[in-house]
Amino acid sequence: MEESFLAFCDFVKKGSTTCTDKTLKKICTDCGIYCKGMDANRVDIQFRKHLGNARRDVDYAGFCAFLQGELADAYVEAKHLDREAAIQELEDKVASGKPGGHGTTSISKNSVTARLTDHRGYTGSHKERFDAETGKGKGKEGRENLVDKKAQQGYVGNYKNMDTYDKMHKKGSTTFQHGRSRRPTLLVLRQPFHAIATRPLHTSGFQFLSTVKAA
């Protein structure tokens, strides 16, 4: 019974060797101890009665004392058994029980499931949702066509100097207009000029409006 007890303690909290109210609930559920006349609420009351107000858990020796004492009292009343028979039945149930996962589904290992879950056999858009080497899903990137910021601004995909013009030309008096941009980027004139004459300069799809200081 001790081996089963420790397995439940470790299942509820990794590395634990003591039984809390949560562990006790797991033991009673998986070992089929709950019954008509002794539900979870009744067991909690009996456990709190055994612990008192100072403690929150018990080790294996304390659990055995609880099982043979307060828990057996409630079990005798619910099952209408004599005390020795009630204790023996409780011990047998705990000793033969083991923690199990409730509400979980085991993984099928048949050939059909293996074929359907092998990412190497995916085709089309479904194939693009998974990494070709690891088979790990790409998440949102694999499900949606993300907007390319460069394409929105009229740049080709390999262009690497996007948003660098203003940083490189903080000073000066040149108005720069990209031939493909909908809204030109305008640099504010900082130097005082008495008179300004403008002349257009054309080169490779860009139009520069060069300002010239009058003599």
C-alpha positions, 0 to 999 in steps of 0.5 A: 500500500505504501508504494501506491500511496507514494505514487499518488503523492508524486502524481499530484505534486512531483517529488512529494511524499505527503498526502494533502486534501487534493491527494486524498481526493485523487486516491478516493476517486481512482481507488473507488472509495467514494460511495453512497453515504460517504462522498467527497465532502464527508471524506474532507470533513473526516480528514480535517478532523484527523489533521486538526487546524495546524497541519495540512498534510500527512506522511504514510504513517499518518495516512494509515492512521487516518485510514484506520481511524476517521476514514474507517468510521465513515466507511463503516457507517456508509457500508454497514460493515464491521470495523475490521472488514471496513479497514481491510477493504479500504487498504485493499482498494488503496493498495491495488489502485494507481493514479490515472489521467481523467478526461484524457485521450490516449494516442493511437499507434495504428498505421492510419494515425501514423500516416495522417500525422506524418508531416512529410506526407502533407501537400499544398497549403497544409504542407506550408504550415509545418517546418520541413525538417522538424515537423513543428507547426509554424503557428500564425505565420503558417496559416495566414499570408502576412502583409509584406511592408516592403511591398506596401511601400513599393519596394522590391523584396531584396531592397535593404535600405528601406527607411534609411534616407531620413537618417542619412540626410538629416541636414541639407535642403533637398526635397526627395521624391520617390518615383513609386511612392504615393506620398513624397518625403519632404525634408525641412529647410534649415538654412536661411536663403535670400532667394531660391531657384529650383531646377529638376534633376532626373535619374533612374526613376527618382526625381530630385528638386534641387534648391540653389541659393541665389547669389 
